């Protein structure tokens, strides 16, 4: 399990949001991958997300 911090959340439509996260350790990026994401506030509410792009140069 890899911990990360949400640094931005932008609601684009009622059914679409853009999350920007900063992992606490390196996260190898592979095109087409998915990541399971959850919050300690709602541990039973897992969601699967597909990264839209490779990490920024600063990680």
C-alpha positions as CSV (number, residue, x, y, z in Angstrom):
1,X,0.0,0.0,0.0
2,X,1.3,3.4,-0.9
3,X,0.3,6.5,1.0
4,X,-0.3,9.8,-0.8
5,X,-1.7,13.3,-0.2
6,X,-4.4,14.9,-2.3
7,X,-3.0,18.3,-3.3
8,X,-5.9,19.4,-5.6
9,X,-9.4,18.4,-6.4
10,X,-11.3,19.9,-9.3
11,X,-14.9,19.0,-10.1
12,X,-15.3,19.1,-13.9
13,X,-18.9,17.6,-14.1
14,X,-21.2,16.0,-11.7
15,X,-19.7,12.6,-12.6
16,X,-16.1,13.6,-13.2
17,X,-13.4,15.0,-10.9
18,X,-9.7,15.6,-11.4
19,X,-7.5,14.6,-8.4
20,X,-3.8,15.7,-8.1
21,X,-1.9,13.6,-5.6
22,X,1.6,13.5,-4.3
23,X,2.8,10.0,-3.3
24,X,4.9,9.8,-0.1
25,X,7.4,7.5,-2.0
26,X,8.2,6.9,-5.6
27,X,5.3,5.4,-7.6
28,X,6.4,3.7,-10.9
29,X,4.2,5.0,-13.7
30,X,3.0,2.6,-16.5
31,X,0.6,3.7,-19.2
32,X,-2.8,2.1,-18.8
33,X,-2.4,1.3,-15.1
34,X,-5.1,1.7,-12.5
35,X,-4.7,2.5,-8.8
36,X,-7.2,1.7,-6.0
37,X,-7.8,4.8,-3.9
38,X,-9.5,5.2,-0.5
39,X,-9.7,7.7,2.3
40,X,-9.3,6.9,6.0
41,X,-12.5,8.9,6.5
42,X,-14.4,6.3,4.3
43,X,-12.3,3.1,4.3
44,X,-15.1,1.1,2.8
45,X,-15.4,3.4,-0.3
46,X,-12.7,2.2,-2.6
47,X,-12.5,3.7,-6.1
48,X,-10.2,2.8,-9.0
49,X,-8.6,5.5,-11.0
50,X,-6.4,5.6,-14.0
51,X,-3.5,8.1,-14.0
52,X,-4.0,10.6,-16.9
53,X,-0.3,11.3,-17.3
54,X,3.2,10.5,-16.0
55,X,4.3,12.3,-12.8
56,X,5.5,15.8,-13.0
57,X,9.3,16.3,-13.0
58,X,9.2,17.2,-9.3
59,X,7.5,13.8,-8.5
